[in-house]
Amino acid sequence: MKAVEKGDKIKVEYVGTLEDGTIFDSSENHGAPLEFEVGAGQLIKGFDNGVVGMKIGEEKEITIPPEEAYGQYNPDFLKDMPKDMFPEDQPIEIGMFFMIDLPDGRKTPVRVSKITDENVTVDFNPPLAGKTLIFKIKVIEIAE
């Protein structure tokens, strides 16, 4: 039976949890298996590498350290922005996400982490930065 290799297009079912057992994502949430090309850099490194060698029907649990997931949490990614840069008609709360335009034209989500009278502190770290991720993965298809 064929084992997954870099370059294969595969479909997997998965559940992603944090170390405390909190589920942060699953293929069931998306209503379909995850389809991707192994080794193409479409997914975090630890997930991409973790499926190599698996066979159809095989289930596996992999633990991915932050370095192979979304990186360590970086306090330098906190930025104070003047409150008047935010829409006046929308209340701002800690924990909210906003999309911000980057200088290169792309958009990125940022999370509000602090609010003062003048400023809103936004966090550019990915929400899962600094976290160890645990995935239960089942390979359901390897495309020929």
C-alpha positions as CSV (number, residue, x, y, z in Angstrom):
1,M,0.0,0.0,0.0
2,K,1.3,3.4,-1.0
3,A,2.6,5.7,1.8
4,V,2.3,9.5,1.6
5,E,5.3,11.3,0.0
6,K,6.2,14.9,-0.6
7,G,4.4,16.0,-3.8
8,D,1.3,13.8,-3.2
9,K,-2.1,15.4,-3.2
10,I,-3.9,14.0,-0.2
11,K,-7.1,14.3,1.7
12,V,-7.2,14.1,5.5
13,E,-9.7,14.3,8.3
14,Y,-8.3,16.1,11.4
15,V,-9.0,17.6,14.8
16,G,-6.6,20.2,16.1
17,T,-6.4,20.8,19.9
18,L,-4.4,22.8,22.3
19,E,-2.5,21.2,25.2
20,D,-5.5,21.9,27.5
21,G,-7.8,19.9,25.2
22,T,-9.5,23.0,23.6
23,I,-10.4,22.2,20.0
24,F,-9.4,25.1,17.7
25,D,-10.1,23.6,14.3
26,S,-11.3,20.4,12.6
27,S,-12.1,19.2,9.1
28,E,-15.7,18.6,10.4
29,N,-16.0,22.3,11.1
30,H,-15.3,22.9,7.4
31,G,-17.7,20.2,6.2
32,A,-15.1,18.5,4.1
33,P,-11.7,16.8,4.4
34,L,-8.6,19.0,4.1
35,E,-7.0,18.6,0.7
36,F,-3.5,19.7,0.0
37,E,-0.2,18.9,-1.7
38,V,2.3,17.5,0.8
39,G,5.5,19.5,1.0
40,A,4.2,22.5,-1.0
41,G,4.2,24.8,2.0
42,Q,0.4,25.2,2.0
43,L,0.2,24.2,5.7
44,I,2.3,24.7,8.8
45,K,5.6,22.8,8.6
46,G,4.8,20.3,11.4
47,F,1.5,19.2,9.8
48,D,3.1,19.0,6.4
49,N,5.9,16.8,7.7
50,G,3.7,14.8,10.0
51,V,1.7,13.1,7.3
52,V,4.7,11.8,5.3
53,G,4.8,8.0,5.5
54,M,1.1,7.6,6.5
55,K,-1.1,5.2,4.6
56,I,-4.8,5.5,3.6
57,G,-7.0,4.7,6.6
58,E,-4.1,5.3,9.1
59,E,-4.7,7.5,12.1
60,K,-2.0,9.3,13.9
61,E,-1.6,12.0,16.6
62,I,1.1,14.5,16.1
63,T,2.3,17.2,18.5
64,I,3.7,20.3,16.9
65,P,5.9,22.8,18.8
66,P,5.4,26.5,18.1
67,E,8.5,26.6,15.9
68,E,6.9,24.2,13.4
69,A,3.5,25.9,13.7
70,Y,2.9,29.6,14.1
71,G,6.2,30.6,15.8
72,Q,6.8,31.9,19.3
73,Y,4.7,34.8,20.6
74,N,6.5,38.1,19.9
75,P,5.8,41.1,22.1
76,D,7.3,43.3,19.3
77,F,4.2,42.5,17.3
78,L,2.1,44.7,19.6
79,K,1.4,48.2,18.1
80,D,-0.4,51.2,19.6
81,M,-2.7,52.9,17.1
82,P,-4.5,56.2,17.6
83,K,-8.2,55.5,18.5
84,D,-9.3,57.9,15.7
85,M,-8.0,55.3,13.1
86,F,-10.9,53.0,14.1
87,P,-14.5,53.5,12.9
88,E,-16.5,55.6,15.3
89,D,-19.7,53.8,14.7
90,Q,-18.3,50.5,15.8
91,P,-17.6,49.8,19.5
92,I,-14.1,48.4,20.1
93,E,-13.6,45.7,22.7
94,I,-10.6,43.7,23.9
95,G,-10.3,40.4,22.0
96,M,-12.0,41.7,18.8
97,F,-10.4,41.1,15.5
98,F,-10.0,43.7,12.7
99,M,-8.6,43.4,9.2
100,I,-5.8,46.0,8.7
101,D,-4.3,47.0,5.3
102,L,-0.5,46.3,5.0
103,P,1.8,48.6,3.0
104,D,2.1,45.9,0.3
105,G,-1.7,45.9,-0.2
106,R,-2.5,42.6,1.6
107,K,-4.8,42.5,4.6
108,T,-4.0,40.9,7.9
109,P,-6.2,40.2,11.0
110,V,-5.1,41.9,14.2
111,R,-6.6,41.4,17.7
112,V,-7.3,44.3,20.1
113,S,-5.3,43.6,23.2
114,K,-5.6,46.9,25.1
115,I,-7.6,50.2,25.0
116,T,-6.7,53.5,26.5
117,D,-8.3,57.0,26.1
118,E,-6.0,57.8,23.1
119,N,-4.8,54.4,21.8
120,V,-5.9,51.0,20.8
121,T,-3.1,48.3,21.1
122,V,-3.4,45.7,18.4
123,D,-1.6,42.4,18.3
124,F,-0.2,41.2,15.0
125,N,0.8,37.8,16.4
126,P,-1.1,34.9,14.8
127,P,-3.8,33.7,17.4
128,L,-2.0,30.4,17.8
129,A,1.5,31.9,18.1
130,G,3.5,30.4,21.0
131,K,1.1,27.4,21.3
132,T,1.9,23.7,21.0
133,L,-0.7,22.2,18.6
134,I,-1.9,18.6,18.7
135,F,-3.5,17.1,15.7
136,K,-5.4,13.8,15.3
137,I,-5.0,13.0,11.6
138,K,-6.6,10.3,9.4
139,V,-5.5,10.0,5.7
140,I,-8.5,9.2,3.6
141,E,-7.2,9.6,0.1
142,I,-3.9,9.8,-1.8
143,A,-4.4,11.0,-5.3
144,E,-2.6,9.1,-8.1
